[in-house]
Structure formats: C-alpha cells, structure tokens
C-alpha cells in the first residue's frame, strides 16, 4: 500500500513514546480501500493489521487519501468534506489523533 510509509512512521512514534504520557488513549480502527472503495486492509491504532473489537472510532479511507493526509498534502477535514472518508464513532478523538500523527514523508 502507498500509505505503508505513513503507517511505519506512526509505529515508530508509538514505540518511542512513553505510554504513560500519551494524550491520545482511544482505540481506533482504520479500513483502507482502493480507488474503487473495495477494502484492502484493516488495522487498529496499535498498528497491527486486523480489526479492533472495541474501537472508539472507525475510519474508512482510501490508501491514497490516507497517504495525502499523512504527508500533509491534504487535511483530514478536506477528505471528509469531499466525502472520501467515513467516520463511525468519536470524530473528535479521530481529529485529535490525526493531528498528533500527521507526518511529513520527506523527514
């Protein structure tokens, strides 16, 4: 997937962070789709592939759009306004988490 680079950076940041000092403690599930909306991968915020049994929020987004958000080429709000992503659950928690993990892929 194109967004694997972003996922790896999130994994690295999570490994480096002190779990006791994390400000985002919700559980999220991401469902990645291809350009046609067909599911290609699901993963929980702990960045292990699969589904989260009790996610606070669930995001369905294309691989390409997640990459654009992760590399700051588009904001998640833009993707939502264009109806290219779907949130089920705690939207505020999703926005807080995305601001924490928005990563410039050139770094």
Secondary structure as UniProt FT lines:
FT   TURN            2..3
FT   HELIX           4..16
FT   HELIX           19..21
FT   STRAND          28..33
FT   TURN            35..36
FT   STRAND          39..44
FT   TURN            45..46
FT   TURN            53..54
FT   STRAND          57..62
FT   HELIX           63..70
FT   TURN            71..72
FT   HELIX           76..81
FT   TURN            82..83
FT   STRAND          85..89
FT   HELIX           91..101
FT   TURN            105..106
//
